[in-house]
Amino acid sequence: MLTSNDFSGLFSDRFFKNFFPIPATNSFSKGMLTPDFELPDITNGGRIRLSSFRRHLPVILAFTRIFTEKQYCPFCFPHIKALNENYEKFRDRDVEVLMITSTDEAQSKIVVRDLGLQMPLLSDPSCKVFQIYQTGQALGAPLPAQFVLDEEGRLRYKHLFSFLDHNASIDTLLKISDQL
C-alpha cells in the first residue's frame, strides 16, 4: 500500500471541516434524477459535468476517501485499486466510472500518477458534491459512497459507507452495470 507515516498536508482546512462525524444521510430514492455537478478531471484534464453523460452513458459515481496524496483510507485504498483494475470491464459495458475525491488538484495529480489511474478522478476539495450527495464525514474526510445512474441520470443503486460494509463490491457494481 502507498501509505506512509508522513502526515504532512493532512491537517488542512478540509481536515478540520470534516473532522466531526456526520453519518451518511442520503435520502435519494431509486429512479430520481440525481443532482448535477461539475468538477475538474485530474486524470484527463478539463472539467466534467455529470449531466453531459445523460442520454449517452450510465455512470457510477464512486466517492472515495483519500486523506492526502500519501495517506489513504484503509477501506478505500483496495476499492480504488479494484475499480481501476476493472475499469475496462465497466467501459466494455458502456458504463463510465467517475471517482470523486476531496483531495485538492495537486494532491490528486500525485494519486493519479502513483496509482496509474485510468478512470477520471474528480477533485472536490470544498466537499460540496460530497455534501450534496449526503455521504457523511468523519475524522478529516468525507465518507465513501457509490451511486449507479442509468443513462438518463436516474438513480438505480446506492451504497453508503458503514463499518460493516465499507464500499459496494466490484461484483455488485458490475452486476448492476449489466442490468442498465
For each residue, the residues with C-beta under 8 A, 3 or more apart:
1: 72 74 77
2: 70 72 77 114 115
3: 70 71 72 74 77
4: 70 71
5:
6: 70 71
7: 10 11 68 71
8: 68 70
9: 12 68 69 70 107
10: 7 15 67 68 71 140
11: 7 15 16
12: 9 15 16
13: 16 17
14: 17 18 102 104 125 127 140 141
15: 10 11 12 18 19 67 140 141
16: 11 12 13 19 140
17: 13 14 127
18: 14 15 102 127 137 138 139 140 141 142
19: 15 16 137 139 140
20: 137 138
21: 136 137 138 139
22: 25 136 137 138
23: 136
24: 134 135 136 143 145 160 161
25: 22 134 136
26: 133 134 135 145 158 160
27: 134
28: 32 34 133 134 147 155 158
29: 32 155
30: 155 156 157
31: 154 155 156
32: 28 29 154 155
33: 152 153 154 155
34: 28 50 61 133 147 149 153 154 155
35: 50 132 133
36: 49 50 51 153
37: 49 50 128 129 132
38: 47 48 49 50
39: 47 48 100 122 123 124 129
40: 46 47 48 105 122 123
41: 44 45 46 47 48 120 121 122
42: 105 108 109 111 112 120 121 122 123
43: 112 117 118 119 120 121
44: 41 120
45: 41
46: 40 41
47: 38 39 40 41
48: 38 39 40 41 52 98 120 122
49: 36 37 38 52
50: 34 35 36 37 38 53 59 61 98 153
51: 36 54 153
52: 48 49 56
53: 50 56 57 58 59 96 149 151 153
54: 51 151 152 153
55: 151 152
56: 52 53 151
57: 53 94 95 96 151
58: 53 94 95 96 148 149 150 151 156 177 180
59: 50 53 95 96 97 98 148 149 153
60: 90 95 96 97 98 146 147 148 149 173 177
61: 34 50 98 100 133 145 146 147 148 149
62: 79 83 97 98 99 100 144 146
63: 100 129 130 133 135 142 143 144 145 146 147
64: 73 76 79 80 99 100 101 144
65: 72 73 75 76 101 102 141 142 143 144
66: 69 71 72 73 76 80 101 102 103 107 111 141
67: 10 15 71 72 73 103 140 141
68: 7 8 9 10 71 103 107
69: 9 66 103 106 107 108 110 111 114
70: 2 3 4 6 8 9
71: 3 4 6 7 10 66 67 68
72: 1 2 3 65 66 67 76 77 80
73: 64 65 66 67 76 77 141 144
74: 1 3 77
75: 65 78 79 144 161 166 167
76: 64 65 66 72 73 79 80 144 166 167
77: 1 2 3 72 73 74 80 81
78: 75 81 82
79: 62 64 75 76 82 83 144 166 167
80: 64 66 72 76 77 83 84 99 115 117
81: 77 78 84 85 115
82: 78 79 85 86 170
83: 62 79 80 86 87 97 99 119 170
84: 80 81 87 115 116 117 118 119
85: 81 82
86: 82 83 89 90 170 174
87: 83 84 90 91 97 118 119
88: 91 92 118
89: 86 92 93 174
90: 60 86 87 93 95 96 97 173 174 177
91: 87 88 94 95 96
92: 88 89
93: 89 90 174 177 178 180
94: 57 58 91
95: 57 58 59 60 90 91 177 180
96: 53 57 58 59 60 90 91 120
97: 59 60 62 83 87 90 119 120
98: 48 50 59 60 61 62 119 120 122
99: 62 64 80 83 117 119 120 121 122
100: 39 61 62 63 64 121 122 124 129 130
101: 64 65 66 108 111 121 122 123 124
102: 14 18 65 66 124 125 127 130 141 142
103: 66 67 68 69 107 108 111 123 125
104: 14 107 108 123 125
105: 40 42 108 109 123 125
106: 69 109 110
107: 9 66 68 69 103 104 110 111
108: 42 69 101 103 104 105 111 112 121 123
109: 42 105 106 112 113
110: 69 106 107 113 114
111: 42 66 69 101 103 107 108 114 115 117 121
112: 42 43 108 109 115 116 117 121
113: 109 110 116
114: 2 69 110 111
115: 2 80 81 84 111 112
116: 84 112 113
117: 43 80 84 99 111 112 121
118: 43 84 87 88
119: 43 83 84 87 97 98 99
120: 41 42 43 44 48 96 97 98 99
121: 41 42 43 99 100 101 108 111 112 117
122: 39 40 41 42 48 98 99 100 101 129
123: 39 40 42 101 103 104 105 108
124: 39 100 101 102 127 128 129 130
125: 14 102 103 104 105
126:
127: 14 17 18 102 124 130 131 137 142
128: 37 124 131 132
129: 37 39 63 100 122 124 132 133
130: 63 100 102 124 127 133 135 137 142
131: 127 128 134 135 142
132: 35 37 128 129
133: 26 28 34 35 61 63 129 130 145 147
134: 24 25 26 27 28 131
135: 24 26 63 130 131 142 143 144 145 160 161
136: 21 22 23 24 25 142 143 145 160 161
137: 18 19 20 21 22 127 130 141 142 143
138: 18 20 21 22 141 143
139: 18 19 21
140: 10 14 15 16 18 19 67
141: 14 15 18 65 66 67 73 102 137 138
142: 18 63 65 102 127 130 131 135 136 137
143: 24 63 65 135 136 137 138 160 161
144: 62 63 64 65 73 75 76 79 135 161 166 167
145: 24 26 61 63 133 135 136 158 159 160 161
146: 60 61 62 63 157 158 159 167 168 173
147: 28 34 60 61 63 133 155 157 158 159
148: 58 59 60 61 155 156 157 158 173 176 177 180
149: 34 53 58 59 60 61 153 154 155 156
150: 58 153 154 156 180
151: 53 54 55 56 57 58 180
152: 33 54 55
153: 33 34 36 50 51 53 54 59 149 150
154: 31 32 33 34 149 150
155: 28 29 30 31 32 33 34 147 148 149 158
156: 30 31 58 148 149 150 176 179 180
157: 30 146 147 148 168 172 176
158: 26 28 145 146 147 148 155
159: 145 146 147 165 167 168 172
160: 24 26 135 136 143 145
161: 24 75 135 136 143 144 145 166 167
162: 165 166
163: 166
164:
165: 159 162
166: 75 76 79 144 161 162 163
167: 75 76 79 144 146 159 161
168: 146 157 159 172 173
169: 172 173
170: 82 83 86 173 174
171: 174 175
172: 157 159 168 169 175 176
173: 60 90 146 148 168 169 170 176 177
174: 86 89 90 93 170 171 177 178
175: 171 172 178 179
176: 148 156 157 172 173 179 180
177: 58 60 90 93 95 148 173 174 180
178: 93 174 175
179: 156 175 176
180: 58 93 95 148 150 151 156 176 177
